[in-house]
């Protein structure tokens, strides 16, 4: 019977990303945000030697759930990729400011590794659920809502934090993360949000300043690469 058909389980690295405030944009602005996000992800992936065309992607209008190929080293993805993505967002938003755009590209990013199997509507299993619940977590959303100058809110699952970030092989320091617990639909999900202040950690405390406001192009841009482990 089809209901008893066996499907192989795979242990993979999953990444979920979502554009903040997507529904507030008009259609042309939504298309621009999609192109900008795709470009930023491509650039960050190339920076760690990865090709996004090889990722299994389940896309939506304001983001995607990606399953990375088997054999990917998770440490560069959990650290260097994130630093590269922050840099790409910074450049994109700098150009948006110069062009007088209404919105900056601000995104949430979640990372997890676990088991899944292929299904007709995308990956099935605990891993896709965990990464999506962390992406939608209230504390991650508030990180962007409460800090108009932050363009990237990043969370890793508890297991990935323990297995990868704490090893010292990840370019982001463990003490720059804060543990969170999220309850959704009767289940508890634990993760670690990157909450370290790049300006405070950077040599000389350098940061870029712009007009304060509601997250428009002139808002302060934080320098995520300053979080890299020294």
N, C-alpha and C positions, 0 to 999 in steps of 0.2 A: 504494500500500500504506500501511496505517496507520502502520507503523514508519518510513516516509519522510515522513510528513506534516510540513509546516513549521509551526512555532509562532513567533510574534513574540517577540523578546527585549525586555525592558524594563530600564531602568537605574533602580533604586529604592533608597530608604533602608529598611533592615531593622532591626528591634529584636527582641531575644529577652530574655525575663525568666523567672526561675525562683525559687520559694520555697525558702529554705534549711530543711532539717529537716522537710519536709512529711510524710514517712512516719512521723515520730514522733508525729504528732497523731492523735487519734481522729477519727471521721467528722464530728462536729459542729465540731471545731476546724479540720478541713480545709475545711469549707464556709465557716466564718468567715474563714479565711485567704484563700480565693478572693474573697470579697466585699470584704475589706479591700484586697487587691491591685488589684482592678478599680476600686475607688473611688479609690485612690491614683493609679493611672494616669490615670483620668479627670480628676482634679483637676490633675495635672501637665500633661496635654495642653491643658486649657482655659487654663491659665496662659500658654501660648505660642500661643493662638488656634487650636488644633487640635481636631478632633472625632473621638474614637476610633471612633465608629460608622461612619466612612468608611474605616477601616483594614481591610485584608484580613487576618484573623486566623486562624491555625491554633492551636487551643487544646488544652492538656492539663490534667490535674488540678492540676499545680503551676506552670503558667505558660503562656506563649504565644509564638508567633513571629508578628510583625506586619510586613506590608509596607505602608509608608505611601504615600499617593497621589502621583502624578506631580506635580512642581512644588513640592514641599515644600522650604523653605529648611533645609538641614541644620544650620546654625550654632545656631539656637535650640534645636533638638532635642538636639544634642550638649552644650549647656551649660545653658540656662535650664530646659529640661524636666527635666534630671537634678537640678538644684538644687531645683526644685519637687517632684519625687518624693521627694527626701530630706526636705524639709519635711513632706510629707504622711505619710511613714512616721514621722517624729518625733511628729507629733500623734496618729497612730493608736496608737503604742506608749505614749505618755504616758497615753492613755485606757485601754489594756490594763493598765498598771501600777495605775491607780486601781481597775480592776475586778477585780484579783487574777488575771489570766489567767496560764496556765502558760507561754505563749510570746509573744515579740515577733514581729512580722512582719519578717523579714530576707530580703533578696532579692539576687540577682545580675542584672546588666543588661549586655547587650552590644549594640553598635551598629556597623553596617557599611553601606556603599553599594556596589552592584555590579549585575551582570546576572542576570536570572532569567526564567523563563517559567512560565506557569500550567500546573499538572498536576492530575490527578484526585485526588491525595492531598496537594495543597499545592504551593507553589512549587518549581520545579526549577532547578538551576543552581549555579554556584560560590558566589554570594552567600549563599544560605541555609546552605550547608555551612560557610562561613567564620564566620558569626555564631554558629552553634550550637557549633562547635569552640571558639571563644573563650569562650562562655558556660560551657562545661564544663571550661575550662582549670584545671589544678591550682593555679596561682598565684592565680587569682581565688577559688577555693573556700577556699584557705588564708587569704586576706585576712579572710574572715569567721570562719574557725575560730580564727585566732590573735588576733583582736581582738573580744572579746565585746561591746564597746561600739559596734561598727560595724553599722549596719542596711542599708547599701547598698554593694555591691561592683560597680564599674563599669569596663568595658573597652571601648575602641574599637579598630577594626581599624587596621593600620598606614597603609593608604591614606586612611582617613577622618581619622586624626590629621594626616597631612601636608596633606591638602586642606582641612581645616576647622578643626581645633583650633589649628594653628600660624598661621593667618591673622590672629589677633587679633580676629576677629569672634565667637568663641566666648566665653561668659561664664566658662569655666574655663581657668585658665592652663596653658600647656604644661608648665611646670616642676613642676606638681603631679602629673604622670603619670610612670610608669616603664615602659620598654619591656620586653616579654616575648616569648619565642619558645616556641611549643607544638608538639610533634610528636604527631600522632594518625593512626593507620592509615597510616603511611608518608609522610605529608605534613607540611609545616612551615607553621604559621600564626603570623603576627606581629601583635602588638597593643600597646596601651598601657593600663596599669591606673592608675586614679586612686588614688594612694597618699598624696597630700599629707595632712598632719595639720591638720584645720580649726582645732583649738585653738591650734596653733602659729602659724597664719597670721592668725587673727582679731585685731583690735585689742584689746589688753588680755589676750589669751590666755584668753578665757572659755570654759569648757566645763561641761557638766552632769555631776555626779557622782552615783553611786548605788552600792549594794552590789555588790562584785565577785562574779563567779560564772560560770555557764555560758551566759550570754546570755539569762537570764530577764528579765522586765520591769523589774527594778531596776537593770540594768546601765547604765553610763555611755553617754550619747547624744552623739554628735559632731555638730557644727553644720556640715553641708556648705555652706550658703549663704556661710559665711566664705571659701570657696575662690573666690568670684566675683572676676573680674578687677576691679581698681580703676583 
